[in-house]
């Protein structure tokens, strides 16, 4: 698949990380080896819990900003969870 994607990853400490990427699987692998992200470096391993296709980089970046401002509960609703693990 081509284009940009918004993704949400669940971190080892129970937090959620929201980002964008063209290749989400590769980006999660990068997070899990500690590449380019201070926030996730000490919260590994991450597991991918949500992906949303965006039509452009600008749309993906705007959506990322929107979702990062969501409360935990709203992120879990987006992900499809009803309660914490």
N, CA, C and O of each residue as an XYZ file, in Angstrom:
340
protein
N       0.841     -1.186      0.000
C       0.000      0.000      0.000
C       0.883      1.245      0.000
O       1.941      1.278      0.629
N       0.432      2.246     -0.706
C       1.167      3.496     -0.787
C       0.424      4.599     -0.057
O      -0.760      4.471      0.257
N       1.135      5.679      0.206
C       0.531      6.820      0.868
C       1.035      6.963      2.280
O       2.006      6.314      2.670
N       0.392      7.794      3.035
C       0.751      8.056      4.422
C      -0.286      7.449      5.357
O      -1.468      7.354      5.028
N       0.187      7.041      6.530
C      -0.680      6.396      7.500
C      -0.470      7.004      8.885
O       0.650      7.334      9.277
N      -1.549      7.137      9.594
C      -1.514      7.462     11.022
C      -1.480      6.118     11.735
O      -2.169      5.182     11.331
N      -0.681      6.019     12.793
C      -0.678      4.779     13.564
C      -0.653      5.085     15.050
O      -0.188      6.140     15.481
N      -1.161      4.145     15.814
C      -1.084      4.205     17.263
C      -0.432      2.902     17.716
O      -0.829      1.811     17.308
N       0.580      3.046     18.570
C       1.277      1.889     19.120
C       1.078      1.862     20.629
O       1.051      2.904     21.283
N       0.943      0.678     21.163
C       0.825      0.489     22.611
C       2.224      0.202     23.137
O       2.896     -0.715     22.668
N       2.655      0.990     24.113
C       3.994      0.848     24.695
C       3.976     -0.082     25.902
O       2.927     -0.319     26.503
N       5.137     -0.601     26.245
C       5.282     -1.526     27.376
C       4.752     -0.946     28.681
O       4.230     -1.678     29.522
N       4.887      0.376     28.855
C       4.435      1.001     30.105
C       2.941      1.326     30.108
O       2.441      1.949     31.044
N       2.234      0.903     29.064
C       0.789      1.100     29.012
C       0.352      2.372     28.309
O      -0.846      2.597     28.138
N       1.296      3.207     27.899
C       0.946      4.435     27.188
C       0.751      4.150     25.708
O       1.092      3.075     25.213
N       0.196      5.132     25.015
C       0.022      5.031     23.569
C       0.907      6.062     22.891
O       1.047      7.189     23.366
N       1.502      5.663     21.776
C       2.304      6.570     20.968
C       1.603      6.719     19.623
O       1.232      5.726     18.997
N       1.425      7.950     19.184
C       0.770      8.231     17.907
C       1.792      8.831     16.959
O       2.540      9.733     17.335
N       1.824      8.331     15.730
C       2.758      8.847     14.741
C       2.233      8.652     13.336
O       1.131      8.141     13.133
N       3.038      9.067     12.363
C       2.694      8.848     10.960
C       3.885      8.216     10.252
O       5.031      8.384     10.670
N       3.605      7.493      9.184
C       4.668      6.851      8.420
C       4.133      6.409      7.073
O       2.926      6.249      6.891
N       5.044      6.214      6.133
C       4.664      5.626      4.848
C       4.643      4.100      4.957
O       3.815      3.438      4.331
N       5.557      3.553      5.752
C       5.638      2.111      5.967
C       5.527      1.872      7.477
O       6.517      1.949      8.204
N       4.331      1.588      7.923
C       4.059      1.472      9.364
C       4.800      0.292      9.988
O       5.340      0.422     11.086
N       4.835     -0.831      9.325
C       5.510     -2.012      9.877
C       6.993     -1.702     10.094
O       7.551     -2.022     11.144
N       7.621     -1.086      9.107
C       9.031     -0.717      9.230
C       9.228      0.296     10.362
O      10.201      0.211     11.110
N       8.313      1.240     10.483
C       8.436      2.265     11.519
C       8.317      1.659     12.917
O       9.051      2.058     13.821
N       7.410      0.707     13.107
C       7.286      0.030     14.399
C       8.579     -0.736     14.707
O       9.045     -0.740     15.846
N       9.149     -1.376     13.695
C      10.429     -2.068     13.886
C      11.508     -1.074     14.312
O      12.318     -1.379     15.188
N      11.527      0.117     13.697
C      12.490      1.145     14.070
C      12.293      1.584     15.522
O      13.264      1.750     16.261
N      11.048      1.769     15.923
C      10.772      2.108     17.316
C      11.316      1.025     18.247
O      11.893      1.329     19.291
N      11.131     -0.221     17.868
C      11.509     -1.334     18.742
C      13.016     -1.564     18.846
O      13.469     -2.313     19.711
N      13.791     -0.929     17.976
C      15.250     -0.988     18.115
C      15.802      0.342     18.622
O      17.017      0.515     18.719
N      14.913      1.279     18.944
C      15.330      2.544     19.536
C      15.774      3.593     18.543
O      16.573      4.465     18.884
N      15.275      3.527     17.323
C      15.708      4.429     16.259
C      14.858      5.696     16.187
O      13.650      5.606     15.967
N      15.452      6.862     16.365
C      14.880      8.182     16.108
C      13.699      8.621     16.959
O      12.993      9.546     16.556
N      13.453      8.038     18.064
C      12.320      8.499     18.865
C      12.633      8.393     20.345
O      12.713      7.297     20.899
N      12.807      9.522     20.965
C      13.151      9.562     22.390
C      12.021      8.989     23.255
O      12.284      8.271     24.220
N      10.767      9.303     22.913
C       9.641      8.858     23.741
C       9.576      7.340     23.843
O       9.381      6.804     24.934
N       9.736      6.645     22.729
C       9.567      5.191     22.741
C      10.841      4.435     23.102
O      10.795      3.230     23.347
N      11.960      5.118     23.136
C      13.244      4.457     23.390
C      13.238      3.631     24.669
O      13.804      2.538     24.707
N      12.603      4.147     25.713
C      12.586      3.446     27.000
C      11.243      2.792     27.293
O      10.983      2.389     28.427
N      10.397      2.686     26.289
C       9.072      2.088     26.467
C       8.873      0.876     25.558
O       7.740      0.468     25.303
N       9.947      0.316     25.081
C       9.880     -0.829     24.182
C       9.578     -2.102     24.959
O       9.898     -2.179     26.145
N       8.983     -3.085     24.337
C       8.565     -3.119     22.946
C       7.208     -2.447     22.727
O       6.389     -2.334     23.638
N       7.007     -2.014     21.506
C       5.737     -1.426     21.097
C       4.967     -2.435     20.265
O       5.556     -3.259     19.564
N       3.653     -2.363     20.347
C       2.830     -3.192     19.468
C       1.845     -2.276     18.743
O       1.254     -1.376     19.340
N       1.685     -2.518     17.477
C       0.790     -1.732     16.648
C      -0.653     -2.075     16.990
O      -1.037     -3.245     16.971
N      -1.466     -1.043     17.308
C      -2.855     -1.307     17.677
C      -3.862     -0.607     16.774
O      -5.055     -0.905     16.830
N      -3.391      0.330     15.934
C      -4.329      1.060     15.084
C      -3.590      1.658     13.892
O      -2.488      2.187     14.038
N      -4.201      1.571     12.711
C      -3.664      2.184     11.494
C      -4.814      2.830     10.738
O      -5.901      2.263     10.624
N      -4.556      4.019     10.228
C      -5.560      4.757      9.457
C      -4.880      5.353      8.226
O      -3.885      6.067      8.352
N      -5.402      5.070      7.059
C      -4.827      5.593      5.819
C      -5.214      7.061      5.648
O      -6.358      7.444      5.892
N      -4.245      7.878      5.226
C      -4.475      9.302      4.963
C      -4.130      9.583      3.505
O      -3.303      8.888      2.915
N      -4.758     10.591      2.928
C      -4.580     10.835      1.496
C      -3.313     11.611      1.155
O      -2.928     11.653     -0.014
N      -2.651     12.226      2.137
C      -1.429     12.981      1.866
C      -0.639     13.161      3.157
O      -1.131     12.886      4.251
N       0.591     13.626      3.004
C       1.413     13.919      4.177
C       0.745     14.977      5.050
O       0.693     14.838      6.272
N       0.241     16.025      4.426
C      -0.389     17.119      5.175
C      -1.607     16.622      5.959
O      -1.809     17.012      7.109
N      -2.403     15.774      5.345
C      -3.575     15.210      6.015
C      -3.142     14.320      7.181
O      -3.726     14.372      8.264
N      -2.122     13.512      6.948
C      -1.619     12.629      8.003
C      -1.089     13.443      9.176
O      -1.362     13.112     10.330
N      -0.338     14.499      8.895
C       0.231     15.329      9.958
C      -0.878     16.018     10.760
O      -0.807     16.093     11.986
N      -1.903     16.520     10.061
C      -3.027     17.173     10.748
C      -3.791     16.163     11.606
O      -4.188     16.472     12.729
N      -3.993     14.975     11.080
C      -4.700     13.933     11.826
C      -3.882     13.494     13.043
O      -4.444     13.249     14.111
N      -2.572     13.396     12.889
C      -1.697     13.045     14.009
C      -1.847     14.059     15.139
O      -1.985     13.686     16.304
N      -1.819     15.326     14.791
C      -1.971     16.378     15.798
C      -3.310     16.249     16.517
O      -3.391     16.386     17.738
N      -4.364     15.982     15.736
C      -5.706     15.824     16.303
C      -5.755     14.650     17.285
O      -6.245     14.794     18.405
N      -5.251     13.499     16.865
C      -5.325     12.290     17.691
C      -4.420     12.402     18.917
O      -4.766     11.888     19.980
N      -3.276     13.058     18.791
C      -2.392     13.239     19.948
C      -3.073     14.040     21.046
O      -2.741     13.889     22.222
N      -4.017     14.888     20.674
C      -4.755     15.680     21.661
C      -5.921     14.914     22.293
O      -6.532     15.404     23.244
N      -6.235     13.732     21.784
C      -7.320     12.927     22.338
C      -6.959     12.468     23.754
O      -5.787     12.286     24.082
N      -7.977     12.286     24.572
C      -7.782     11.663     25.877
C      -7.486     10.171     25.658
O      -7.721      9.632     24.577
N      -6.977      9.529     26.685
C      -6.713      8.098     26.613
C      -7.988      7.334     26.260
O      -7.972      6.433     25.420
N      -9.081      7.701     26.906
C     -10.356      7.028     26.667
C     -10.787      7.164     25.205
O     -11.254      6.201     24.597
N     -10.627      8.349     24.654
C     -11.023      8.563     23.260
C     -10.115      7.787     22.306
O     -10.583      7.267     21.293
N      -8.817      7.704     22.621
C      -7.906      6.892     21.800
C      -8.328      5.426     21.845
O      -8.328      4.742     20.822
N      -8.689      4.949     23.036
C      -9.110      3.557     23.157
C     -10.411      3.293     22.411
O     -10.611      2.207     21.867
N     -11.291      4.283     22.385
C     -12.514      4.146     21.595
C     -12.160      4.043     20.110
O     -12.722      3.221     19.387
N     -11.237      4.873     19.668
C     -10.779      4.839     18.273
C     -10.167      3.488     17.947
O     -10.428      2.916     16.889
N      -9.363      2.988     18.849
C      -8.706      1.705     18.655
C      -9.717      0.566     18.668
O      -9.519     -0.456     18.012
N     -10.790      0.745     19.411
C     -11.816     -0.289     19.500
C     -11.793     -1.029     20.813
O     -12.429     -2.073     20.956
N     -11.058     -0.493     21.778
C     -11.006     -1.114     23.097
C     -12.161     -0.616     23.936
O     -12.673      0.482     23.720
N     -12.568     -1.429     24.893
C     -13.584     -0.997     25.832
C     -13.015     -0.808     27.226
O     -13.607     -0.114     28.052
N     -11.865     -1.424     27.495
C     -11.217     -1.256     28.789
C      -9.728     -1.519     28.655
O      -9.267     -2.057     27.648
N      -8.979     -1.133     29.681
C      -7.537     -1.352     29.672
C      -7.233     -2.824     29.847
O      -7.993     -3.549     30.488
N      -6.097     -3.279     29.267
C      -5.697     -4.702     29.430
C      -5.332     -5.041     30.851
O      -4.979     -6.185     31.142
